[in-house]
Structures are given as C-alpha cells and as structure tokens.
Amino acid sequence: MDENIYKLETLRKKALFAIFLALTASIIFGFIIFIFLLRASPIRAGIYISLFSGIAIFLLLSKITKCSRYFKDYKMLFKSVLVETPFRKAFSEVEFHNEQGIPKEVIKATGMMCLGNRYYTNDYVRGSYRNVFFERADIKIQQVTHSGKHTHTTTYLNGRWLIFEFNKEFHFDLQIIGKGFHYSQRNSSLFTEREERRHRVDMEDIYFNEQFKVYAQDDHEAFYILTPHFMKVLKDMNNTMDGDFMLGFTENRLHVAIDTGKDAMEPSVFTKIDLTEVSLEVQQEINAIINIVDSLNLDRDIYKE
C-alpha cells in the first residue's frame, strides 16, 4: 500500500506541475499578445484574441507536458488501489470498470426517470452480496437548454444508480418515490399505454404516505411487496441515506436511484490524498449496497421462485 501511495503522490505532483507550467505560460503569452494588440486593435478585440491565444497555448502545452496522461494514470491507479480493492474485499465476483457505467438505455427501459439531453456515467461495479447480484454506477442526468446567448442547465440526477437482480420476475412495475426526489417519470398519464400505465397507491401507513409516493401497475403486488416491515425500513433509510432516493421494481430487478449531488470517489490533483477521507467515502458507497440488501432482506423468499 505504501508503495502505491508513493506512486500516486508522484503522479499527482507531475500532473499538478504540468498544469501549473501550462497555465503560467499561457497567461504570460496571452498578456504579451494583449500588450502588442493594445496599440493596434480595439480593447475588446485585443481581449478576445488574447483569451483565445492563451487557451490555445494552454491546450498545446498541456499536450506537450503530458498533463492529461499524468492525470489519467493518476486517476487509474487511484481507482485501482483505493476503490476497486475495497470493493473486492467486501463483495464476491466483482467486476470494476471506472470509465464505464450503466447505459442510458437501461435507465430508459425502466420508465421511471426523466432523462434530459445530457447523460454521463462512470465507476461501474458489478458483484454479489449474500447471493444477490448487483450493479452500481455514478450517473449525472441533465437538461441543457439554450435561449439566445444564455444557456440554462437543470440537473435531474447527480449520484448513484443501483440495480439488484432476483431469481423471480415481477409481473407488474412498482415505483416508490421519496419526498425530496425530483424528476422521476411516473407513467401515470392517460397518454401512457394501458399495460404500462402506473397509478397512485396509498398505503395504510399515513406517515409513510407523507414521505413516499407509490405508483403501481397492480395494487395486489404493491401490497405484497410493501409489507409493514418494508415500509418501516424505507422510513428509516429516508433519515439515514446520504441523498433523496427512489426505488423501482421492474421485471426481475430492483432499481435504486440516490441523488447525492456529487460524483463519488473522484481524485483531485490539487490536494494530497487523505487516506482516511477516501476510505470513508469508498466505504460509504459499499455500505449503500450492503444496507439495502440487509435492511430490505433482498435475499428472502418472496424474491425467489
């Protein structure tokens, strides 16, 4: 571990130095160009040309100094040593692909999330815990709109998406939306095809109804899954989860979307690695999976044939 940490710190310093060198040089060259243009061109034109030149020089020097390569190597080693290794210790049959994620088509197929026009995903992990196979990835979904010279970005989801697989296939979709979770797709309108349409279901637990909205294709299956114990666990999760969340049962999978507001487990070249902080963050991601399986008893008989 100490050797890997030393390698990480060396790569971080190389990347940081390359960024500093490229940035300093681009500022100096940009300023020099601005001084020369100041006498021959209007101030506005001089500023634009200087900025463009500075950016071009920065990009060129970044390539020459191998800035992006150092950062990529640093990120790859960081994920391998400080992220992948703990996941392999916590779970079995682990696959880890930090540059891949959950495809947009998988999320779209659930019919449970607004997808906007920008979709980013990385840090894909597949594994098994207590004989329950899972997938997880960081996901950011945004809607970017342009109006004249202005650009407006609305973030629909920035956090993690978890998928748990079962041996049993559910006959009807069930969606449980936390009170603070926005931009879900409910498929409850009359324009949705009848066989895919979900409708609002109120449970007998009044407090649960205040914290969650349930949409189901079949009332019987909704009450079959949402037992009093299940609802109690969801209420507890609502107080302890590190973000607003939504659950969806569809086919043989449980989808859990958690809006944490961040892209987890990402290194920064500008600060030295804090092993304690990184370990806590990675463990939080691991615990999110463990707690859902354990708390909801996802390995119990009702989820099996």
C-alpha positions as CSV (number, residue, x, y, z in Angstrom):
1,M,0.0,0.0,0.0
2,D,2.8,2.5,0.9
3,E,4.5,1.9,-2.4
4,N,1.2,2.6,-4.3
5,I,0.6,5.7,-2.3
6,Y,4.1,6.9,-3.1
7,K,3.3,6.3,-6.8
8,L,0.0,8.1,-6.6
9,E,1.7,11.1,-5.0
10,T,4.4,11.2,-7.6
11,L,1.9,11.1,-10.4
12,R,-0.2,13.8,-8.7
13,K,2.8,16.1,-8.4
14,K,3.7,15.5,-12.1
15,A,0.2,16.3,-13.2
16,L,0.0,19.4,-11.0
17,F,3.4,20.7,-12.2
18,A,2.3,20.2,-15.8
19,I,-0.9,22.1,-15.2
20,F,0.9,24.9,-13.4
21,L,3.5,25.2,-16.2
22,A,0.9,25.3,-19.0
23,L,-1.3,27.7,-17.1
24,T,1.6,30.1,-16.3
25,A,3.0,30.1,-19.8
26,S,-0.5,30.7,-21.3
27,I,-1.1,33.6,-19.0
28,I,2.3,35.2,-19.8
29,F,1.9,34.7,-23.6
30,G,-1.7,35.9,-23.5
31,F,-0.6,39.1,-21.7
32,I,2.2,39.7,-24.1
33,I,-0.1,39.3,-27.1
34,F,-2.6,41.7,-25.4
35,I,0.1,44.4,-24.9
36,F,1.1,44.2,-28.6
37,L,-2.5,44.3,-29.8
38,L,-3.5,47.1,-27.4
39,R,-1.8,49.7,-29.7
40,A,-3.1,48.2,-33.0
41,S,-6.7,47.0,-32.1
42,P,-9.7,48.0,-30.1
43,I,-9.5,46.8,-26.4
44,R,-12.4,44.4,-26.9
45,A,-10.8,42.7,-29.9
46,G,-7.5,42.6,-28.0
47,I,-9.1,40.8,-25.1
48,Y,-10.8,38.2,-27.2
49,I,-7.7,37.5,-29.2
50,S,-5.6,37.3,-26.1
51,L,-8.0,34.9,-24.4
52,F,-8.2,32.7,-27.5
53,S,-4.4,32.7,-27.8
54,G,-4.0,31.9,-24.1
55,I,-6.4,29.0,-24.3
56,A,-4.7,27.6,-27.4
57,I,-1.3,27.9,-25.8
58,F,-2.6,26.2,-22.6
59,L,-4.0,23.3,-24.6
60,L,-0.8,22.9,-26.7
61,L,1.5,23.0,-23.6
62,S,-0.8,20.6,-21.8
63,K,-0.2,18.1,-24.6
64,I,3.5,18.7,-24.7
65,T,3.9,18.4,-20.9
66,K,1.7,15.2,-20.9
67,C,-0.6,16.8,-18.4
68,S,-3.7,14.7,-19.4
69,R,-1.6,11.5,-19.5
70,Y,-0.3,12.1,-15.9
71,F,-3.8,12.8,-14.7
72,K,-5.3,9.8,-16.4
73,D,-2.6,7.5,-15.0
74,Y,-3.1,9.1,-11.5
75,K,-6.9,8.5,-11.7
76,M,-6.5,4.9,-13.0
77,L,-4.1,4.0,-10.1
78,F,-6.3,5.8,-7.6
79,K,-9.4,3.8,-8.7
80,S,-7.5,0.5,-8.8
81,V,-5.8,0.8,-5.3
82,L,-8.3,2.8,-3.3
83,V,-11.6,2.0,-4.9
84,E,-11.5,-1.4,-6.6
85,T,-9.6,-3.2,-3.9
86,P,-12.1,-2.4,-1.0
87,F,-15.0,-3.4,-3.3
88,R,-13.3,-6.8,-4.0
89,K,-12.8,-7.3,-0.3
90,A,-16.5,-6.5,0.5
91,F,-18.2,-8.5,-2.3
92,S,-17.7,-11.5,-4.4
93,E,-17.5,-11.9,-8.2
94,V,-16.6,-8.2,-8.6
95,E,-16.1,-6.5,-12.0
96,F,-14.9,-2.9,-11.9
97,H,-14.7,-0.6,-14.9
98,N,-14.1,3.0,-13.8
99,E,-14.6,4.5,-17.3
100,Q,-17.8,2.7,-18.0
101,G,-21.2,2.9,-16.4
102,I,-24.9,1.9,-16.7
103,P,-26.1,2.5,-20.3
104,K,-28.8,5.2,-20.7
105,E,-30.9,2.6,-22.4
106,V,-31.1,0.6,-19.2
107,I,-32.4,3.6,-17.3
108,K,-34.8,4.5,-20.1
109,A,-36.3,1.0,-20.1
110,T,-37.5,1.3,-16.5
111,G,-39.7,4.2,-17.5
112,M,-39.0,5.7,-14.1
113,M,-36.6,8.6,-14.7
114,C,-36.6,11.8,-16.8
115,L,-33.6,11.5,-19.0
116,G,-32.9,15.1,-20.2
117,N,-30.5,15.6,-23.1
118,R,-27.2,15.0,-21.3
119,Y,-26.2,11.7,-19.7
120,Y,-22.9,10.9,-18.0
121,T,-21.9,7.7,-16.2
122,N,-18.8,6.0,-14.8
123,D,-17.4,3.8,-12.0
124,Y,-19.3,0.7,-13.0
125,V,-19.2,-2.1,-10.4
126,R,-20.9,-5.5,-10.7
127,G,-20.7,-8.0,-7.9
128,S,-22.6,-10.3,-5.5
129,Y,-23.6,-9.9,-1.8
130,R,-25.5,-12.6,0.0
131,N,-26.2,-14.3,-3.3
132,V,-27.8,-11.1,-4.6
133,F,-26.2,-9.8,-7.8
134,F,-25.9,-6.0,-8.1
135,E,-24.7,-3.3,-10.4
136,R,-23.8,0.3,-9.4
137,A,-22.5,3.3,-11.2
138,D,-22.3,7.1,-10.8
139,I,-24.8,8.9,-13.0
140,K,-25.4,12.5,-13.9
141,I,-28.5,13.4,-15.9
142,Q,-29.1,17.0,-17.1
143,Q,-31.3,19.1,-19.3
144,V,-29.5,21.8,-21.2
145,T,-31.5,24.5,-22.9
146,H,-30.3,27.5,-25.0
147,S,-32.1,30.8,-25.2
148,G,-30.3,33.4,-27.3
149,K,-26.9,34.0,-25.6
150,H,-28.0,32.2,-22.4
151,T,-27.6,28.6,-21.5
152,H,-29.6,27.0,-18.7
153,T,-28.7,23.7,-17.1
154,T,-31.1,21.7,-14.9
155,T,-29.6,18.7,-13.2
156,Y,-32.2,15.9,-12.9
157,L,-29.9,13.4,-11.0
158,N,-26.3,13.5,-9.8
159,G,-25.5,10.5,-7.7
160,R,-25.5,6.7,-7.8
161,W,-27.8,4.2,-9.5
162,L,-28.0,0.7,-8.1
163,I,-29.6,-2.4,-9.7
164,F,-30.3,-5.6,-7.7
165,E,-31.2,-8.8,-9.6
166,F,-33.6,-11.5,-8.4
167,N,-34.4,-15.1,-9.5
168,K,-38.1,-14.0,-9.5
169,E,-39.6,-11.8,-12.2
170,F,-42.2,-9.3,-11.1
171,H,-45.3,-9.3,-13.2
172,F,-46.0,-5.6,-12.6
173,D,-43.9,-2.4,-12.1
174,L,-43.8,-0.8,-8.7
175,Q,-42.3,2.6,-8.1
176,I,-41.6,4.2,-4.7
177,I,-40.5,7.9,-4.8
178,G,-39.0,9.7,-1.8
179,K,-40.5,13.1,-0.9
180,G,-37.3,15.0,-2.0
181,F,-36.6,13.1,-5.1
182,H,-37.5,15.1,-8.2
183,Y,-37.6,14.5,-11.9
184,S,-39.0,11.0,-11.7
185,Q,-41.1,9.6,-14.6
186,R,-44.3,8.1,-13.3
187,N,-46.0,6.8,-16.4
188,S,-49.4,7.7,-14.9
189,S,-50.9,9.9,-17.6
190,L,-53.7,8.8,-19.9
191,F,-51.2,9.1,-22.8
192,T,-49.3,6.1,-21.5
193,E,-50.3,2.8,-22.9
194,R,-52.7,1.0,-20.6
195,E,-50.5,-2.0,-20.0
196,E,-47.5,0.2,-19.0
197,R,-49.5,2.8,-17.0
198,R,-49.0,3.1,-13.3
199,H,-51.4,4.7,-10.8
200,R,-51.0,6.2,-7.3
201,V,-51.5,3.8,-4.4
202,D,-51.9,4.9,-0.8
203,M,-50.7,2.6,1.9
204,E,-52.3,2.2,5.3
205,D,-49.3,3.9,7.0
206,I,-50.2,7.6,7.0
207,Y,-46.6,8.8,7.8
208,F,-45.2,6.6,5.0
209,N,-47.6,8.3,2.6
210,E,-46.3,11.6,3.7
211,Q,-42.7,10.6,3.0
212,F,-43.2,8.5,-0.2
213,K,-45.4,8.3,-3.2
214,V,-46.2,4.8,-4.6
215,Y,-47.1,4.2,-8.2
216,A,-48.0,0.7,-9.2
217,Q,-49.5,-1.3,-12.1
218,D,-51.2,-3.7,-9.8
219,D,-52.4,-3.0,-6.2
220,H,-52.1,-6.6,-5.1
221,E,-48.4,-6.9,-5.9
222,A,-47.8,-3.4,-4.4
223,F,-49.2,-4.6,-1.0
224,Y,-47.4,-7.9,-1.4
225,I,-44.0,-6.2,-1.6
226,L,-44.7,-3.2,0.7
227,T,-45.1,-5.0,4.0
228,P,-45.2,-3.1,7.2
229,H,-41.5,-4.1,7.8
230,F,-40.5,-3.0,4.3
231,M,-42.2,0.4,4.8
232,K,-40.5,0.9,8.2
233,V,-37.1,0.2,6.7
234,L,-37.8,2.7,3.9
235,K,-38.7,5.3,6.5
236,D,-35.5,4.6,8.4
237,M,-33.5,4.8,5.2
238,N,-35.1,8.2,4.5
239,N,-33.4,9.5,7.6
240,T,-30.0,7.9,7.1
241,M,-29.5,7.8,3.3
242,D,-26.9,10.4,2.0
243,G,-29.4,11.7,-0.6
244,D,-33.0,11.6,-1.7
245,F,-33.9,8.3,-3.4
246,M,-36.3,6.4,-5.5
247,L,-36.9,2.6,-5.8
248,G,-38.4,0.8,-8.7
249,F,-39.3,-2.9,-9.1
250,T,-39.4,-4.0,-12.8
251,E,-39.1,-7.4,-14.4
252,N,-36.5,-9.2,-12.1
253,R,-34.7,-6.1,-10.9
254,L,-34.9,-3.5,-8.1
255,H,-33.5,-0.1,-9.3
256,V,-32.5,2.4,-6.6
257,A,-31.6,5.9,-7.6
258,I,-29.9,8.1,-5.0
259,D,-29.4,11.8,-5.6
260,T,-26.3,12.5,-3.6
261,G,-25.4,15.7,-5.5
262,K,-21.9,14.5,-6.4
263,D,-19.7,12.2,-8.5
264,A,-18.3,9.9,-5.8
265,M,-14.8,8.5,-5.5
266,E,-13.1,11.0,-7.8
267,P,-9.5,12.1,-7.1
268,S,-8.2,15.7,-7.2
269,V,-4.7,16.6,-8.3
270,F,-4.8,19.8,-6.3
271,T,-4.8,18.2,-2.9
272,K,-2.8,15.4,-1.3
273,I,-4.7,12.2,-0.8
274,D,-6.3,11.9,2.6
275,L,-6.5,8.2,3.1
276,T,-8.9,8.5,6.0
277,E,-11.3,10.6,3.9
278,V,-11.0,8.5,0.8
279,S,-11.6,5.3,2.8
280,L,-14.7,6.7,4.4
281,E,-16.1,7.8,1.1
282,V,-15.5,4.4,-0.5
283,Q,-16.9,2.6,2.5
284,Q,-20.0,4.8,2.2
285,E,-20.5,3.5,-1.3
286,I,-20.0,0.0,-0.2
287,N,-22.4,0.4,2.8
288,A,-25.1,1.8,0.5
289,I,-25.2,-1.6,-1.2
290,I,-24.9,-3.7,2.0
291,N,-27.5,-1.7,3.8
292,I,-30.1,-2.0,1.1
293,V,-29.6,-5.8,0.8
294,D,-29.6,-6.3,4.6
295,S,-32.3,-3.8,5.5
296,L,-34.7,-4.8,2.8
297,N,-33.9,-8.5,3.1
298,L,-33.5,-8.8,-0.6
299,D,-32.4,-12.4,-0.3
300,R,-35.6,-13.5,1.3
301,D,-38.1,-16.0,-0.2
302,I,-40.5,-13.5,-1.7
303,Y,-37.8,-12.5,-4.2
304,K,-37.2,-16.1,-5.3
305,E,-39.0,-18.6,-7.5
